[in-house]
Amino acid sequence: MLSRCSVRVQTHRKFLSFLDFKYLAKPPPSSLRYSSSNQPKHSPASSAIGVKELVQRDIRHAERLGVLEPAPADVNGFQKLIHSAIQLGKFYFRGAKLIYTRGREVSAIKARARAGGLPITREESRLIILQRRDVTKLIPFVVMAIVLEELIPVAAIYAPFMLPSTCILPGQRARIEEKKTQKAITSAFEAQGILANVTQNAVDGTLPYSALRGTGSATVVCGLLRLPTFGNDLLRTWRIRRHLHFIQNDDRLLIQNKLEDDLSDHDVAQALEERGFIVQDLPIESQRARLKWWLNSVQDTPDSAAITRRLFLLTEPKTQKT
């Protein structure tokens, strides 16, 4: 067992020393979506952090939080590498096991609803969706962990969409969210001209998906919604449609159960970000007002126009909705 771990750690060391890619620290985000103040700024080169250092920093951060067990103080550097590799392996195993355990909870929720019991709550609905997404990522993740576990921390930097939510270290999660926010801010700045042209295709407060093709607007909307932007417009439009179906159901639960005023500040910010808003530095009163504006705007929309209505709202400037 120790020999196998030593080989994996040596591979880990060689692999990281080979990498010289840079992760550029992002500037603090602005608060408005379509304002010139959202123009992205670049950090100085001195703030660049190498991938190897970034991975090690994530591990040290997880050790401080108690997520990973730190190595004993009297061990040498090579033994620390072995210890970190073992602890990461345990962390990934626990994360994969949690997905399996959570699956039984999700099955029980669905069975209760089918049997005529209590309807599915907003929290349960979000848990079901999260479980579905994690299950689709689990097999590729397990293959990656078996073949080359050392790739996983790098995937968290360059391809975070590949990782199940239960297998992401706290530092990695914070950086993923930061990059999503920065992408949304960049998209908000780019949206000023692009989406203004797209809205010319709007009809009665709705916007057809065909308006997103070939104009660059599909990339912008994906960025606003914190969705991956790679691929062609067909793939990006599919992601937008799937996300807006999720938002439609979430809106229904918020309105139907009158949950708007009961949401915590964190939940309000999360709900707005899922609907394409930039909330950084925005007072909580303004955040709640914008969520109320969104829910009022979709409340009486028929199901046949539910998605195209929300697509239209995404193209609306939000700075005046206070």
TORFIMI-153370 format. One record per residue: residue in three letters; z, y, x of N, C-alpha, C in turn. Coordinates in steps of 0.001 Angstrom, whole numbers. Layout:
<sites>
SITE  residu  nw  nv  nu  caw  cav  cau  cw  cv  cu
SITE  ALA  Z  Y  X  Z  Y  X  Z  Y  X
...
</sites>
This chain:
<sites>
SITE  residu  nw  nv  nu  caw  cav  cau  cw  cv  cu
SITE  MET  0  -1212  840  0  0  0  0  1251  867
SITE  LEU  885  1212  1947  971  2367  2826  -321  2562  3592
SITE  SER  -940  1419  4012  -2212  1514  4731  -3284  2134  3861
SITE  ARG  -3334  1732  2581  -4341  2270  1657  -4140  3766  1460
SITE  CYS  -2865  4175  1318  -2574  5600  1139  -2953  6386  2379
SITE  SER  -2743  5769  3582  -3081  6468  4818  -4570  6728  4905
SITE  VAL  -5368  5722  4514  -6818  5897  4521  -7236  6998  3568
SITE  ARG  -6630  7019  2360  -6981  8030  1361  -6592  9420  1848
SITE  VAL  -5444  9523  2515  -5004  10827  3001  -5897  11309  4128
SITE  GLN  -6319  10392  5020  -7234  10791  6080  -8549  11275  5496
SITE  THR  -9033  10575  4470  -10246  11023  3782  -10029  12381  3153
SITE  HIS  -8857  12560  2545  -8499  13839  1919  -8528  14961  2948
SITE  ARG  -7953  14700  4139  -7897  15723  5184  -9297  16083  5672
SITE  LYS  -10128  15071  5943  -11481  15332  6417  -12310  16053  5366
SITE  PHE  -12127  15645  4116  -12917  16236  3034  -12614  17718  2876
SITE  LEU  -11320  18074  2877  -10952  19473  2690  -11318  20316  3894
SITE  SER  -11224  19746  5115  -11581  20524  6293  -13075  20796  6341
SITE  PHE  -13862  19960  5683  -15307  20162  5639  -15688  21319  4733
SITE  LEU  -14875  21565  3722  -15201  22596  2748  -14934  23975  3319
SITE  ASP  -15875  24905  3135  -15633  26283  3545  -16015  27238  2432
SITE  PHE  -16092  26701  1184  -16365  27559  45  -15215  28523  -134
SITE  LYS  -15465  29631  -865  -14430  30628  -1084  -14213  30833  -2569
SITE  TYR  -12946  30992  -2895  -12598  31382  -4262  -12175  32834  -4224
SITE  LEU  -12913  33698  -4898  -12629  35122  -4882  -11616  35461  -5947
SITE  ALA  -10531  36135  -5545  -9525  36567  -6511  -10131  37572  -7461
SITE  LYS  -9754  37482  -8727  -10335  38329  -9764  -9464  39537  -10027
SITE  PRO  -10067  40672  -10407  -9280  41862  -10699  -8571  41727  -12028
SITE  PRO  -7519  42499  -12254  -6840  42457  -13548  -7768  42899  -14649
SITE  PRO  -7758  42204  -15807  -8706  42486  -16873  -8390  43762  -17624
SITE  SER  -9429  44298  -18279  -9270  45469  -19123  -8938  45036  -20535
SITE  SER  -8793  45987  -21450  -8306  45652  -22784  -9372  45703  -23859
SITE  LEU  -10507  46332  -23616  -11488  46517  -24665  -12717  45676  -24390
SITE  ARG  -13439  45343  -25476  -14569  44449  -25299  -15835  45181  -24899
SITE  TYR  -16214  46207  -25612  -17501  46830  -25384  -17359  48217  -24778
SITE  SER  -16395  48407  -23933  -16168  49704  -23310  -16631  49664  -21868
SITE  SER  -17045  50790  -21340  -17469  50840  -19950  -16326  50528  -19005
SITE  SER  -15095  50658  -19491  -13945  50320  -18653  -13871  48834  -18362
SITE  ASN  -14670  48038  -19104  -14688  46596  -18876  -15626  46189  -17762
SITE  GLN  -16283  47134  -17133  -17230  46777  -16093  -16517  45990  -15007
SITE  PRO  -17016  44799  -14662  -16325  43977  -13678  -16318  44623  -12312
SITE  LYS  -15202  44462  -11626  -15060  44990  -10282  -14835  43831  -9328
SITE  HIS  -15193  44036  -8069  -15078  42972  -7086  -13907  43245  -6157
SITE  SER  -13156  42206  -5873  -12033  42333  -4967  -12537  42406  -3538
SITE  PRO  -11802  42998  -2631  -12210  43045  -1242  -12255  41665  -631
SITE  ALA  -13033  41544  458  -13234  40238  1081  -11942  39654  1620
SITE  SER  -10966  40523  1951  -9706  40036  2499  -8926  39197  1505
SITE  SER  -9271  39296  205  -8554  38532  -810  -9141  37149  -1031
SITE  ALA  -10201  36812  -265  -10831  35506  -411  -9885  34407  62
SITE  ILE  -9874  33301  -681  -8995  32179  -367  -9846  30928  -257
SITE  GLY  -9678  30167  837  -10428  28944  1008  -9971  27865  52
SITE  VAL  -10852  26916  -215  -10547  25839  -1154  -9366  25006  -671
SITE  LYS  -9348  24699  625  -8257  23879  1158  -6912  24557  931
SITE  GLU  -6830  25841  1258  -5582  26580  1071  -5222  26670  -409
SITE  LEU  -6242  26826  -1261  -5997  26940  -2696  -5405  25651  -3259
SITE  VAL  -5950  24511  -2832  -5435  23216  -3283  -3995  23029  -2825
SITE  GLN  -3724  23355  -1569  -2362  23206  -1050  -1390  24135  -1775
SITE  ARG  -1856  25321  -2109  -999  26263  -2829  -665  25733  -4223
SITE  ASP  -1652  25120  -4895  -1399  24533  -6219  -345  23428  -6135
SITE  ILE  -425  22626  -5075  541  21537  -4912  1940  22092  -4664
SITE  ARG  2045  23081  -3785  3363  23679  -3507  3946  24332  -4763
SITE  HIS  3091  24984  -5547  3548  25617  -6790  4071  24565  -7766
SITE  ALA  3345  23448  -7878  3779  22368  -8773  5093  21756  -8297
SITE  GLU  5285  21696  -6987  6546  21168  -6456  7710  22100  -6783
SITE  ARG  7479  23401  -6697  8544  24352  -7023  8938  24267  -8493
SITE  LEU  7959  23962  -9355  8232  23866  -10788  8797  22507  -11188
SITE  GLY  8812  21572  -10258  9313  20246  -10575  8273  19325  -11176
SITE  VAL  7023  19755  -11232  5950  18905  -11762  5635  17784  -10780
SITE  LEU  5637  18105  -9489  5472  17120  -8430  6760  17064  -7614
SITE  GLU  7073  15888  -7125  8272  15740  -6291  7958  16186  -4868
SITE  PRO  8696  17145  -4316  8405  17609  -2951  8751  16547  -1916
SITE  ALA  8090  16648  -770  8364  15705  314  9720  16012  948
SITE  PRO  10394  15009  1498  11655  15263  2213  11442  16261  3346
SITE  ALA  12465  17012  3655  12331  18089  4643  12135  17571  6061
SITE  ASP  12547  16338  6356  12524  15851  7738  11280  15036  8080
SITE  VAL  10238  15076  7242  9029  14301  7522  8008  15168  8230
SITE  ASN  7078  14513  8940  6036  15264  9643  4873  15584  8714
SITE  GLY  3878  16301  9243  2759  16749  8417  1961  15614  7817
SITE  PHE  1733  14540  8604  958  13420  8089  1690  12722  6951
SITE  GLN  2999  12580  7095  3790  11955  6034  3815  12823  4777
SITE  LYS  3773  14136  4968  3700  15029  3809  2389  14838  3057
SITE  LEU  1296  14635  3807  5  14394  3161  38  13101  2356
SITE  ILE  629  12064  2945  753  10795  2224  1582  10986  958
SITE  HIS  2695  11690  1107  3576  11927  -39  2844  12695  -1137
SITE  SER  2097  13749  -768  1372  14551  -1765  323  13716  -2482
SITE  ALA  -389  12858  -1718  -1412  12010  -2333  -791  11059  -3352
SITE  ILE  360  10487  -3004  1035  9567  -3922  1513  10303  -5167
SITE  GLN  2100  11486  -4976  2613  12254  -6109  1488  12706  -7039
SITE  LEU  353  13099  -6465  -788  13477  -7307  -1286  12279  -8100
SITE  GLY  -1334  11112  -7445  -1745  9906  -8154  -832  9600  -9329
SITE  LYS  477  9752  -9123  1432  9540  -10214  1229  10558  -11330
SITE  PHE  967  11801  -10952  758  12858  -11951  -466  12552  -12807
SITE  TYR  -1555  12134  -12175  -2772  11820  -12925  -2558  10598  -13818
SITE  PHE  -1803  9614  -13329  -1520  8425  -14144  -712  8808  -15378
SITE  ARG  314  9647  -15188  1129  10070  -16336  288  10858  -17335
SITE  GLY  -626  11691  -16818  -1485  12464  -17710  -2401  11576  -18530
SITE  ALA  -2988  10561  -17876  -3860  9631  -18601  -3063  8826  -19625
SITE  LYS  -1858  8429  -19257  -1007  7668  -20177  -615  8513  -21384
SITE  LEU  -384  9811  -21161  -9  10698  -22258  -1123  10790  -23295
SITE  ILE  -2378  10777  -22845  -3498  10812  -23788  -3468  9579  -24684
SITE  TYR  -3190  8429  -24084  -3094  7195  -24871  -1941  7280  -25867
SITE  THR  -779  7746  -25406  394  7859  -26282  145  8857  -27404
SITE  ARG  -478  9961  -27067  -760  10991  -28062  -1752  10499  -29104
SITE  GLY  -2613  9562  -28720  -3574  9015  -29662  -2903  8337  -30840
SITE  ARG  -1776  7677  -30596  -1043  7034  -31696  -451  8078  -32638
SITE  GLU  1  9193  -32081  524  10273  -32921  -583  10863  -33791
SITE  VAL  -1756  11059  -33207  -2890  11593  -33959  -3306  10626  -35063
SITE  SER  -3317  9335  -34765  -3670  8334  -35781  -2689  8366  -36943
SITE  ALA  -1406  8559  -36641  -390  8624  -37696  -587  9862  -38569
SITE  ILE  -968  10976  -37959  -1221  12205  -38721  -2391  12006  -39678
SITE  LYS  -3469  11419  -39183  -4646  11188  -40020  -4330  10207  -41143
SITE  ALA  -3571  9162  -40834  -3213  8170  -41855  -2368  8807  -42949
SITE  ARG  -1456  9664  -42579  -621  10357  -43566  -1466  11203  -44502
SITE  ALA  -2427  11945  -43937  -3280  12804  -44758  -4166  11972  -45683
SITE  ARG  -4706  10852  -45180  -5561  9995  -46010  -4776  9357  -47145
SITE  ALA  -3500  9097  -46914  -2669  8444  -47934  -2153  9420  -48977
SITE  GLY  -2556  10667  -48892  -2124  11650  -49874  -803  12307  -49553
SITE  GLY  -354  12186  -48307  890  12823  -47901  687  14299  -47611
SITE  LEU  1571  14848  -46796  1473  16264  -46454  132  16557  -45797
SITE  PRO  -507  17672  -46167  -1784  18018  -45535  -1606  18317  -44053
SITE  ILE  -2693  18228  -43325  -2661  18485  -41884  -2387  19965  -41633
SITE  THR  -1403  20246  -40807  -1048  21628  -40493  -1975  22182  -39416
SITE  ARG  -1850  23474  -39168  -2671  24106  -38130  -2368  23504  -36756
SITE  GLU  -1097  23318  -36461  -726  22738  -35171  -1275  21323  -35029
SITE  GLU  -1204  20541  -36101  -1713  19174  -36047  -3228  19164  -35917
SITE  SER  -3891  20077  -36594  -5343  20168  -36496  -5776  20476  -35068
SITE  ARG  -5076  21378  -34424  -5404  21731  -33046  -5096  20571  -32101
SITE  LEU  -4035  19830  -32393  -3705  18664  -31577  -4791  17600  -31690
SITE  ILE  -5307  17391  -32889  -6367  16401  -33097  -7614  16777  -32304
SITE  ILE  -7976  18044  -32331  -9159  18500  -31601  -8952  18365  -30098
SITE  LEU  -7765  18742  -29619  -7462  18612  -28192  -7523  17157  -27754
SITE  GLN  -6988  16258  -28579  -7011  14837  -28254  -8442  14318  -28185
SITE  ARG  -9275  14738  -29125  -10669  14291  -29130  -11383  14723  -27849
SITE  ARG  -11147  15950  -27431  -11792  16451  -26217  -11276  15731  -24977
SITE  ASP  -9972  15481  -24941  -9405  14802  -23774  -9905  13368  -23667
SITE  VAL  -10057  12696  -24801  -10532  11313  -24780  -11945  11237  -24200
SITE  THR  -12806  12198  -24553  -14175  12190  -24025  -14206  12434  -22517
SITE  LYS  -13179  13079  -21989  -13133  13370  -20548  -12409  12289  -19758
SITE  LEU  -11708  11408  -20448  -10796  10495  -19770  -11516  9493  -18872
SITE  ILE  -12558  8831  -19380  -13229  7797  -18587  -13870  8386  -17329
SITE  PRO  -14670  9477  -17424  -15195  10073  -16183  -14085  10484  -15218
SITE  PHE  -12968  10973  -15758  -11858  11387  -14904  -11254  10190  -14175
SITE  VAL  -11044  9090  -14892  -10473  7892  -14272  -11399  7369  -13180
SITE  VAL  -12709  7379  -13443  -13674  6945  -12427  -13561  7832  -11189
SITE  MET  -13468  9142  -11395  -13326  10066  -10276  -12041  9794  -9503
SITE  ALA  -10956  9534  -10232  -9669  9290  -9582  -9693  8009  -8755
SITE  ILE  -10427  7000  -9212  -10495  5732  -8486  -11407  5846  -7275
SITE  VAL  -12568  6470  -7459  -13565  6535  -6390  -13159  7529  -5310
SITE  LEU  -12803  8748  -5713  -12453  9784  -4740  -11496  10775  -5393
SITE  GLU  -10228  10428  -5342  -9200  11258  -5977  -9178  12671  -5407
SITE  GLU  -9602  12812  -4139  -9549  14113  -3480  -10485  15134  -4122
SITE  LEU  -11434  14662  -4913  -12362  15576  -5589  -11718  16300  -6761
SITE  ILE  -10646  15752  -7309  -10081  16298  -8545  -9594  17734  -8377
SITE  PRO  -8816  18075  -7322  -8412  19481  -7175  -9588  20428  -7004
SITE  VAL  -10658  19946  -6365  -11844  20787  -6199  -12565  20946  -7535
SITE  ALA  -12590  19865  -8329  -13191  19957  -9665  -12442  20961  -10523
SITE  ALA  -11130  21075  -10321  -10342  22047  -11085  -10769  23474  -10777
SITE  ILE  -11372  23689  -9595  -11832  25023  -9209  -13244  25280  -9710
SITE  TYR  -14140  24314  -9505  -15554  24546  -9778  -16057  23911  -11073
SITE  ALA  -15365  22913  -11599  -15801  22264  -12845  -14588  21897  -13686
SITE  PRO  -13784  22878  -14096  -12543  22576  -14830  -12773  21889  -16161
SITE  PHE  -13984  22042  -16733  -14278  21421  -18021  -14291  19894  -17924
SITE  MET  -14302  19352  -16702  -14320  17901  -16526  -12932  17279  -16653
SITE  LEU  -11879  18082  -16576  -10526  17538  -16489  -9835  17501  -17843
SITE  PRO  -9162  16398  -18180  -8327  16376  -19392  -7194  17390  -19266
SITE  SER  -6739  17903  -20384  -5706  18942  -20363  -4391  18443  -19785
SITE  THR  -4153  17134  -19836  -2890  16577  -19343  -2906  16316  -17842
SITE  CYS  -4017  16549  -17185  -4159  16236  -15754  -4466  17481  -14933
SITE  ILE  -3987  18620  -15390  -4220  19889  -14703  -2875  20455  -14263
SITE  LEU  -2749  20777  -12990  -1511  21355  -12470  -1320  22773  -13002
SITE  PRO  -80  23253  -13089  165  24597  -13647  -621  25703  -12954
SITE  GLY  -687  25674  -11623  -1445  26692  -10910  -2926  26618  -11218
SITE  GLN  -3449  25405  -11345  -4853  25229  -11709  -5120  25763  -13107
SITE  ARG  -4198  25485  -14031  -4368  25940  -15410  -4396  27467  -15479
SITE  ALA  -3484  28115  -14749  -3444  29576  -14753  -4740  30154  -14198
SITE  ARG  -5275  29538  -13149  -6512  30038  -12551  -7707  29808  -13477
SITE  ILE  -7722  28669  -14162  -8799  28394  -15117  -8814  29451  -16211
SITE  GLU  -7638  29774  -16753  -7556  30783  -17808  -7951  32154  -17283
SITE  GLU  -7567  32448  -16040  -7931  33735  -15439  -9444  33870  -15293
SITE  LYS  -10091  32787  -14861  -11541  32820  -14698  -12242  32939  -16044
SITE  LYS  -11709  32277  -17072  -12286  32412  -18412  -12184  33852  -18902
SITE  THR  -11019  34463  -18657  -10825  35851  -19083  -11773  36778  -18347
SITE  GLN  -11926  36575  -17036  -12833  37425  -16270  -14271  37262  -16742
SITE  LYS  -14646  36016  -17070  -15996  35787  -17586  -16188  36493  -18921
SITE  ALA  -15144  36481  -19761  -15225  37173  -21049  -15371  38674  -20853
SITE  ILE  -14648  39236  -19886  -14751  40673  -19618  -16149  41022  -19121
SITE  THR  -16677  40196  -18224  -18035  40419  -17731  -19041  40338  -18871
SITE  SER  -18874  39343  -19742  -19773  39197  -20885  -19654  40375  -21834
SITE  ALA  -18434  40888  -22006  -18237  42037  -22889  -18982  43253  -22369
SITE  PHE  -18974  43435  -21063  -19705  44558  -20475  -21210  44369  -20649
SITE  GLU  -21693  43150  -20380  -23123  42873  -20521  -23566  42929  -21976
SITE  ALA  -22631  42682  -22894  -22977  42609  -24316  -23379  43952  -24898
SITE  GLN  -23005  45039  -24241  -23241  46352  -24822  -24702  46546  -25209
SITE  GLY  -25608  46166  -24329  -27020  46339  -24640  -27639  45139  -25325
SITE  ILE  -27283  43935  -24856  -27929  42720  -25354  -27633  42484  -26827
SITE  LEU  -26353  42529  -27206  -25996  42223  -28588  -26387  43334  -29545
SITE  ALA  -26543  44548  -29031  -27011  45635  -29894  -28413  45333  -30412
SITE  ASN  -29244  44711  -29580  -30589  44327  -30012  -30554  43114  -30936
SITE  VAL  -29625  42194  -30683  -29530  40985  -31501  -29151  41319  -32936
SITE  THR  -28277  42290  -33123  -27801  42621  -34471  -28908  43169  -35365
SITE  GLN  -30041  43505  -34800  -31165  43948  -35626  -31682  42821  -36514
SITE  ASN  -31347  41571  -36149  -31756  40413  -36953  -30722  40037  -38010
SITE  ALA  -29664  40820  -38131  -28608  40520  -39098  -29088  40752  -40524
SITE  VAL  -28606  39899  -41428  -28942  40008  -42847  -27656  39878  -43657
SITE  ASP  -27309  40936  -44374  -26124  40921  -45245  -24866  40452  -44511
SITE  GLY  -24658  40974  -43328  -23442  40645  -42588  -23422  39264  -41980
SITE  THR  -24578  38628  -41849  -24675  37328  -41182  -25747  37413  -40108
SITE  LEU  -25665  36499  -39150  -26629  36498  -38051  -27104  35075  -37814
SITE  PRO  -28411  34795  -37961  -28916  33439  -37757  -28868  33046  -36282
SITE  TYR  -28741  31749  -36026  -28696  31268  -34645  -29994  31548  -33900
SITE  SER  -31086  31638  -34620  -32372  31900  -33972  -32369  33219  -33214
SITE  ALA  -31478  34131  -33587  -31414  35429  -32908  -30892  35302  -31485
SITE  LEU  -30275  34171  -31151  -29705  33997  -29819  -30690  33423  -28817
SITE  ARG  -31847  33018  -29262  -32775  32310  -28380  -33613  33274  -27548
SITE  GLY  -33635  33000  -26243  -34528  33725  -25356  -34176  35169  -25094
SITE  THR  -32993  35608  -25449  -32617  37013  -25251  -31471  37174  -24259
SITE  GLY  -30900  36082  -23799  -29728  36149  -22932  -28435  36283  -23705
SITE  SER  -28541  36432  -25023  -27341  36641  -25836  -26509  35369  -25973
SITE  ALA  -27137  34193  -25906  -26368  32948  -25997  -25402  32835  -24820
SITE  THR  -25854  33241  -23643  -24978  33237  -22471  -23831  34215  -22650
SITE  VAL  -24138  35392  -23183  -23111  36412  -23405  -22071  35922  -24407
SITE  VAL  -22519  35348  -25511  -21590  34884  -26544  -20726  33740  -26014
SITE  CYS  -21322  32823  -25244  -20521  31752  -24636  -19439  32344  -23740
SITE  GLY  -19799  33360  -22977  -18810  34004  -22121  -17694  34645  -22916
SITE  LEU  -18041  35334  -23997  -17024  35965  -24845  -16061  34940  -25427
SITE  LEU  -16584  33769  -25761  -15775  32720  -26380  -15099  31812  -25358
SITE  ARG  -15219  32148  -24072  -14624  31353  -22986  -15206  29942  -22938
SITE  LEU  -16487  29808  -23271  -17164  28519  -23231  -18006  28422  -21967
SITE  PRO  -18304  27205  -21484  -19196  27065  -20331  -20565  27676  -20634
SITE  THR  -21177  28278  -19630  -22464  28954  -19831  -23629  28224  -19175
SITE  PHE  -23378  27113  -18480  -24474  26424  -17805  -25390  25754  -18829
SITE  GLY  -26613  25439  -18408  -27570  24794  -19296  -28552  25777  -19893
SITE  ASN  -29344  25294  -20860  -30322  26154  -21522  -29743  26716  -22819
SITE  ASP  -30545  27554  -23491  -30060  28196  -24714  -29742  27186  -25812
SITE  LEU  -30477  26071  -25845  -30213  25051  -26862  -28806  24479  -26695
SITE  LEU  -28427  24187  -25455  -27096  23647  -25187  -26024  24701  -25433
SITE  ARG  -26299  25928  -25012  -25317  26995  -25229  -25119  27270  -26715
SITE  THR  -26209  27252  -27482  -26101  27475  -28925  -25312  26355  -29596
SITE  TRP  -25495  25132  -29115  -24719  24005  -29652  -23233  24217  -29407
SITE  ARG  -22868  24684  -28214  -21451  24947  -27925  -20909  26029  -28846
SITE  ILE  -21690  27079  -29061  -21256  28173  -29938  -21050  27660  -31356
SITE  ARG  -21992  26868  -31845  -21897  26334  -33207  -20651  25458  -33356
SITE  ARG  -20431  24584  -32388  -19255  23703  -32444  -17966  24521  -32432
SITE  HIS  -17905  25546  -31586  -16697  26370  -31502  -16476  27146  -32800
SITE  LEU  -17535  27661  -33378  -17381  28432  -34613  -16980  27543  -35785
SITE  HIS  -17372  26273  -35766  -16865  25337  -36779  -15353  25166  -36622
SITE  PHE  -14904  25090  -35383  -13461  25024  -35125  -12766  26288  -35624
SITE  ILE  -13364  27455  -35362  -12780  28725  -35806  -12772  28804  -37331
SITE  GLN  -13817  28304  -37969  -13864  28310  -39435  -12679  27543  -40013
SITE  ASN  -12409  26361  -39463  -11276  25570  -39950  -9953  26252  -39629
SITE  ASP  -9860  26860  -38454  -8628  27551  -38069  -8390  28764  -38968
SITE  ASP  -9452  29508  -39265  -9329  30641  -40192  -8846  30169  -41563
SITE  ARG  -9404  29053  -42022  -9025  28527  -43337  -7534  28209  -43389
SITE  LEU  -7023  27588  -42341  -5606  27239  -42310  -4723  28477  -42201
SITE  LEU  -5156  29459  -41424  -4377  30696  -41296  -4296  31431  -42628
SITE  ILE  -5433  31505  -43330  -5476  32234  -44603  -4782  31442  -45704
SITE  GLN  -5094  30161  -45779  -4571  29315  -46855  -3049  29219  -46814
SITE  ASN  -2490  29097  -45617  -1039  28941  -45465  -327  30249  -45145
SITE  LYS  -1083  31354  -45148  -517  32688  -44898  317  32701  -43617
SITE  LEU  -308  32228  -42537  405  32086  -41269  274  33303  -40369
SITE  GLU  -547  34245  -40767  -872  35373  -39887  371  36080  -39354
SITE  ASP  1310  36392  -40241  2502  37149  -39833  3543  36282  -39140
SITE  ASP  3378  34963  -39209  4361  34064  -38609  3992  33647  -37190
SITE  LEU  2807  34030  -36741  2372  33636  -35405  3177  34370  -34338
SITE  SER  3483  33674  -33262  4133  34320  -32122  3132  35230  -31418
SITE  ASP  3630  36094  -30547  2737  36983  -29800  1723  36179  -28991
SITE  HIS  2179  35074  -28406  1271  34229  -27629  183  33634  -28513
SITE  ASP  559  33162  -29703  -416  32554  -30608  -1429  33577  -31113
SITE  VAL  -977  34817  -31325  -1899  35873  -31755  -2931  36135  -30663
SITE  ALA  -2459  36273  -29427  -3378  36519  -28312  -4355  35359  -28147
SITE  GLN  -3856  34139  -28274  -4721  32966  -28155  -5772  32947  -29260
SITE  ALA  -5356  33251  -30485  -6296  33266  -31609  -7386  34307  -31394
SITE  LEU  -7020  35472  -30891  -8014  36519  -30652  -8981  36118  -29543
SITE  GLU  -8472  35545  -28472  -9351  35124  -27381  -10333  34064  -27861
SITE  GLU  -9878  33161  -28721  -10778  32143  -29264  -11854  32754  -30141
SITE  ARG  -11617  33962  -30633  -12594  34664  -31473  -13356  35734  -30700
SITE  GLY  -13277  35693  -29380  -14098  36557  -28546  -13531  37920  -28237
SITE  PHE  -12247  38152  -28485  -11633  39441  -28181  -11092  39458  -26751
SITE  ILE  -11010  40657  -26191  -10320  40880  -24927  -8966  41488  -25269
SITE  VAL  -7883  40821  -24909  -6558  41261  -25357  -5670  41760  -24223
SITE  GLN  -6104  41636  -22976  -5269  42071  -21868  -4956  43564  -21986
SITE  ASP  -3695  43915  -21787  -3205  45302  -21844  -3306  45905  -23240
SITE  LEU  -3571  45087  -24246  -3666  45574  -25621  -2311  45380  -26306
SITE  PRO  -1724  46428  -26896  -419  46291  -27555  -459  45210  -28632
SITE  ILE  662  44550  -28831  708  43447  -29782  407  43930  -31189
SITE  GLU  778  45172  -31518  466  45706  -32849  -1048  45769  -33056
SITE  SER  -1770  46194  -32027  -3232  46252  -32121  -3826  44854  -32178
SITE  GLN  -3226  43922  -31456  -3711  42543  -31509  -3580  41972  -32918
SITE  ARG  -2436  42184  -33532  -2235  41668  -34891  -3174  42355  -35877
SITE  ALA  -3438  43647  -35665  -4356  44365  -36547  -5770  43810  -36426
SITE  ARG  -6175  43445  -35230  -7529  42911  -35042  -7665  41508  -35631
SITE  LEU  -6610  40719  -35514  -6658  39403  -36150  -6719  39549  -37665
SITE  LYS  -5978  40501  -38200  -6012  40753  -39644  -7409  41201  -40069
SITE  TRP  -8029  42068  -39269  -9399  42514  -39572  -10354  41329  -39611
SITE  TRP  -10232  40429  -38646  -11113  39257  -38599  -10922  38385  -39838
SITE  LEU  -9681  38080  -40165  -9412  37198  -41307  -9860  37838  -42613
SITE  ASN  -9660  39140  -42755  -10136  39832  -43956  -11659  39805  -44040
SITE  SER  -12315  39840  -42882  -13779  39879  -42850  -14411  38550  -43223
SITE  VAL  -13659  37454  -43078  -14230  36132  -43367  -13632  35496  -44614
SITE  GLN  -12651  36131  -45218  -11867  35485  -46273  -12711  35044  -47466
SITE  ASP  -13612  35865  -47919  -14386  35549  -49122  -15794  35053  -48799
SITE  THR  -16011  34625  -47578  -17335  34156  -47175  -17585  32747  -47703
SITE  PRO  -18705  32500  -48380  -19005  31137  -48850  -19240  30196  -47677
SITE  ASP  -19005  28916  -47895  -19155  27935  -46821  -20563  27920  -46244
SITE  SER  -21555  28199  -47077  -22942  28160  -46612  -23231  29225  -45559
SITE  ALA  -22437  30292  -45554  -22650  31383  -44593  -21471  31539  -43639
SITE  ALA  -20570  30557  -43620  -19336  30706  -42843  -19606  30887  -41356
SITE  ILE  -20526  30111  -40807  -20773  30165  -39369  -21587  31395  -38995
SITE  THR  -22633  31671  -39746  -23468  32834  -39422  -22711  34144  -39634
SITE  ARG  -21744  34144  -40548  -20903  35327  -40724  -20045  35561  -39480
SITE  ARG  -19458  34514  -38967  -18622  34646  -37776  -19455  34991  -36549
SITE  LEU  -20654  34471  -36491  -21543  34838  -35389  -21858  36327  -35430
SITE  PHE  -22052  36857  -36624  -22290  38296  -36765  -21072  39097  -36314
SITE  LEU  -19878  38642  -36683  -18664  39367  -36305  -18472  39390  -34793
SITE  LEU  -18953  38355  -34116  -18858  38335  -32661  -19666  39454  -32020
SITE  THR  -20715  39889  -32697  -21564  40950  -32144  -21081  42340  -32520
SITE  GLU  -20024  42404  -33334  -19493  43696  -33758  -18615  44293  -32665
SITE  PRO  -18771  45590  -32345  -17825  46230  -31418  -16422  46173  -31999
SITE  LYS  -15446  45803  -31166  -14088  45608  -31672  -13130  46731  -31292
SITE  THR  -13594  47699  -30531  -12655  48696  -30026  -12076  49555  -31134
SITE  GLN  -12762  49664  -32270  -12254  50517  -33330  -11401  49771  -34331
SITE  LYS  -11283  48441  -34188  -10539  47649  -35168  -9062  47642  -34805
SITE  THR  -8334  48667  -35182  -6922  48754  -34828  -6088  48895  -36072
</sites>
